[in-house]
């Protein structure tokens, strides 16, 4: 059992950004507004060519680490951030996203303490450019067979203990846009870490992820998903592959 002092538990939040001048300020401000007293905000910029960096620099005193250099994509940048992190808990917040209220990180830390969790995740709202809610991704507690039935927590809400990356590995670039799915699958299904579902909207996400941007990318994502499932001992990978997108249907109602 873990015995943490709430005030002394640091959260490292990693934001990966590239040319996000329209959204990065909102993202940073949502972190600054958090009530939790110990936050390390790490921003990994891929060498933005728009006004992103000048905007970030306006908040420089609130940012623990800022790296701006070319990378091999989102998950390579996330790995860079993880290696810089010093918090006991690590999460990610994309440059287009924002935390859904000032108490999100306090609620996350509370669940880590009260449930001796190694990972915590919650719910996600997906909005359009006008801020209108298009999808509500309400997750659930992960069971023994959840991933076998196509389950996936919303990755932007996923927080885990820093030590897990040292023990179980980082984001694997060989899975392309499915690297986030593979990491959660590896941690939660393959290694069965203690995870807890926080029934709370944690993140407001703008638009869709990389894998949803075109049919070609969607087909590539399916192939990466299937590869991840086979690597991490999903019972019937093809069944899980079919069920995984079907789980999204209820998010529109």
N, C-alpha and C positions, 0 to 999 in steps of 0.2 A: 504494500500500500504506500502511496505517495503522500507526504505531508508538506504541503506548500503554504507559504504565507501569501495571501491574496495580493497584498501590496507589493511584494517582492518578486512576483512572477512576471517575467518580461515576455512580451509578444513581439516577434520579428515579422513584419509585414513586407512582402516583396512585391514591388510594382515593376512590371516590364512594359516599356513604352517605346514606340517608334512613330514619329509624326502624328501626335495626338494633341495638337494645340487646342482643339475645341473641347476636350474633355478632361485633360490632365489636372486642371485647377480644381474641378469638382471632386475628382478622385482624392487629391491631396487634402483638400479641406474636410472631406469626410473622415479622414484619419486624424487630422488635427482636432476635430470636434469630440473625439472619443473621451469618455470619462475615465477609462482605465489609465492609471498613472505611469505605467512603464511600457512604452511602445518604441520600438526601433523600426523606423520606416526606411527601407532600402529601395532605391530606384535604380534600375538598370536600363539605360537608354541605348538603343542600337545604332546611335549615330544620326539622330533626327536632323532633317534638313529644313524643317519649317520653324515655327516660333516656339516649339515645345521646350527647349532648354532655357530660353530666357524666362518663360513662365515658371518653370521648375525653380529657377534661381531666385524668384521672388519669395519662395517659401524655404529657402536653403537652410535657415536656422532650425526648421522643424524636421529636416531630413537627416538621418544619421549617416547614410552613405549614398553617394551619387557616382555612378560609373557610366561613362558615355564612350562606347567603342563598338565596332562591328561585332556581331555574334552570328551563331549558326541557327538562329531562330528563337522562338519564344521559350522553349524548354531548356535550351542551352543557357539563355539569359537567366531563367529561374534557377538553374543550378549554380550560376555565378553568385546570385543573391543568397542562396542557401549557404554557400561556403563562407560568405561574409557575416552571416547571422550569428548573434550571440544569445538570443532569447531562448528560453526553454520550450516555447511554442512557436511554430512557424506556420504562416498562412500566406496566401497570395491575393493581390487585388489588382486586376487588370486596369490599364489606363482609361478604358472606356466605362469602367464600373465605379460604384461608390458603395460605401457601407450604409446600410439602411437604418440609420439612427445612431445616436451618440452612445448607446449602451451595448452595442454589438460585441465588442471585445471584452467588456466586463462580463457579459453573459457567457461568452466562450470560456473564459478563465474559470468562472464559477463551475461550469460543467466538468472541466478537467480536474478540479479539486474534489468536488463532491462525488464524482463517479470514478475516480482513479483512472480516467480515460487516457488512452494513448493517441486518440484522434477524436475530433468533434466536427460535425457538419450539420447543416440546417437547410433552410428553404431559400429560394431565389425568385426574384421577379425579373422578367425580361420585358423591356420597354422599347418603344420605337424612338425616333429622333425627337418627337414631340413630347416624349415622356409618358405616353399612354401605355398602360399595361397590356401586353399582348399574350403573355404566358405566365402562369404561376406554377413554378416547379416546387411542389411540396414533396419532400422526401419522406423517408420512414426509417425506423430502426432496422439496421442490417442484420439479417439472420444467417444461419449456417448455409442455407441454400440460396440466398438472395441473388448472388452474382450468377449462379447457375440458371436463374430465371430472368436474366437480363437487367438486373439492378445496377444502377450507377448513381452515387451521390452527386450533387452539383459541385463540381470541382472548385468554383470560386468561393464556396462556403467551407472548404475542407481545411482544417487546421490539425497539425499533428506535432508530436514531440520531436525536437531537433535530433535527438539521438537515433531516431528511427532511420534517418537518411544515412547515418554512419553505419548502422547495423544491416539495413536492408537494401540500400542503394538509392541513387538519385533518379531523376527523370531520365529515361532511356531514349536517346534520339532515334534509335532504330524503329520506333513505333510512330514516327511522324506526328500528325495531329492527334493521335490517340495516346500520346505519352502520358497525359494526365489520367486517362482511364486505366492504362496499364499500371501506373504507380499505385492508384487506389486499389485496384484488383490485387496486385502483389501484396500490399500491406494488409488489406482487410480480409481477402479470401485465402490467399496462399499462406500468409503467416499469421492470420487470425488475431490481429492486434485488438486490444480492447477499445471499441469505438462506441460513441454515444451520439444519438440524434437529438439535436436541439430544435424543438418545434417552434421556430422563429424565423421570420424573414431576415436574413443576414446581409444580403447583397442585392443591389439593383444593377442589373446588367443591361447594357444597351446593345440591341441587335443580337446576332447569332455569333457562334464561335467560328474559328477558321474552317473546321470541317464542314460547315453548313453553307459556305459561300457559293458553291456551284455543284452541279451534278457530278462532275469529274472528281471534285474534292470529296464528295460524299462517298463515291465508290472507293476511292483510295482509303477513306476512313474505315469503311467496312472491312477492307483487307487488313488494315492495321489492327482493328478490333479482333478479328479472327485470329491473327497471329498472337495477340496478347492473351486471348482466351486459351489457346493451345499451350502457350508457354506457362500459364499459371493454373493449369489443371482444372479448367472448367469441364464439368461432366460431359455435356453434349454441346460443343461450341456452336454448331450450326443453329441449334434451338435457341441458345442465348443470343446469338446474333440477330435472329428474327424477332425475338421478344424485346430486345433493347430499344429499338426505335418505336415499337408499339406502345411502350410505357409513356411516351411523350403525348399521346393523344389526349389523355385526361387533363393535361396542362392548359389546354385551350378552353376549358369549361369551368 
